[in-house]
């Protein structure tokens, strides 16, 4: 019987996950980290998101917590900029907040990332 081969599309990748302090955002972050992805958990509930990030690190994953309100477009852009500067890449961005990222925020994100020629998958839930 052949050994089942698994795609490793998350291994070595970087993802920003909004509303990462609980629910779907937290679950996505934990699963991505298990698969080798470095996760940046962004949430208005900073103390809670710090605990989630610490739990991921304790389990052997790479995680950073940042305070973020997705309605603050410059702050969203700053989180993206800081992530790219620190990790050298941004592969995925999952927006799990009840507020979708505006076209303005997405435009700024893509404008900032475009010079680096990254392929970003942006998912608004």
C-alpha positions in Angstrom: 0.0 0.0 0.0 1.3 3.5 -0.9 2.0 5.9 1.8 -0.5 8.8 1.8 1.2 12.0 0.9 -0.1 15.3 2.4 0.2 18.7 0.9 2.2 21.0 3.1 0.9 24.3 1.8 0.9 25.9 5.3 4.3 24.7 6.5 6.6 27.7 6.6 3.8 30.1 5.7 2.6 33.2 7.6 -1.0 34.0 8.3 -2.8 36.9 9.9 -6.1 35.9 11.6 -8.5 38.5 12.8 -10.8 37.8 15.7 -8.3 35.1 16.7 -9.1 35.3 20.4 -12.0 32.8 20.2 -14.3 30.8 18.0 -13.5 30.1 14.4 -10.5 32.5 14.4 -8.9 30.6 17.3 -9.6 27.2 15.8 -8.1 28.3 12.4 -5.0 29.6 14.2 -4.5 26.4 16.2 -4.9 24.2 13.1 -2.6 26.3 10.9 0.1 26.4 13.7 -0.1 22.6 13.9 0.6 22.4 10.2 3.7 24.6 10.6 2.3 28.0 9.8 3.3 31.1 11.8 0.1 32.8 12.9 -0.5 36.4 13.9 -3.6 36.5 16.0 -5.3 39.9 15.8 -8.2 40.9 18.1 -9.6 43.8 20.1 -9.5 41.4 23.2 -5.8 41.7 23.6 -5.4 39.8 26.9 -7.4 36.9 25.6 -5.6 36.7 22.3 -2.3 36.8 24.2 -3.4 33.7 26.1 -4.4 31.9 22.8 -1.0 32.8 21.3 0.8 31.6 24.4 -1.1 28.3 24.2 -0.1 27.8 20.6 3.6 28.5 21.5 3.4 26.1 24.4 2.2 23.4 22.0 5.3 24.1 19.8 3.7 26.5 17.3 4.7 30.0 16.2 2.2 32.6 17.3 2.1 36.4 17.9 -0.7 38.3 19.4 -1.6 41.9 18.4 -4.4 44.2 19.4 -6.5 45.2 16.4 -9.8 46.8 15.5 -10.5 45.9 11.8 -12.5 49.1 11.4 -9.2 51.1 11.9 -7.8 50.9 8.4 -4.4 52.3 9.2 -4.1 49.8 12.1 -4.9 46.9 9.7 -2.2 48.2 7.3 0.3 48.5 10.2 -0.3 44.9 11.3 0.3 43.7 7.8 3.4 45.9 7.4 4.8 44.7 10.8 4.1 41.1 9.9 5.8 41.3 6.5 8.8 43.2 8.0 9.2 40.6 10.9 8.6 37.4 8.9 9.5 38.4 5.4 6.2 37.2 4.0 2.4 37.1 4.3 0.7 34.1 2.7 -2.8 34.2 4.2 -5.1 36.6 5.8 -8.3 35.3 7.4 -10.9 38.0 8.5 -13.2 36.4 11.0 -14.6 39.6 12.5 -18.2 40.5 12.1 -17.0 43.5 10.1 -15.6 42.7 6.7 -12.5 44.5 5.7 -13.4 47.4 3.6 -12.2 47.8 0.0 -10.1 50.7 1.2 -8.3 48.4 3.8 -7.8 45.6 1.2 -6.5 48.2 -1.3 -3.9 49.4 1.2 -2.9 45.8 2.2 -2.5 44.8 -1.5 -0.6 48.0 -2.3 1.8 47.4 0.5 2.4 43.8 -0.3 2.5 44.1 -4.1 6.1 45.4 -4.2 7.2 42.2 -2.4 5.4 40.0 -5.0 3.6 37.9 -2.4 0.5 35.9 -3.2 -2.0 36.6 -0.4 -5.2 34.7 0.0 -7.7 37.0 1.8 -10.7 35.3 3.2 -13.6 37.3 4.7 -16.0 35.2 6.7 
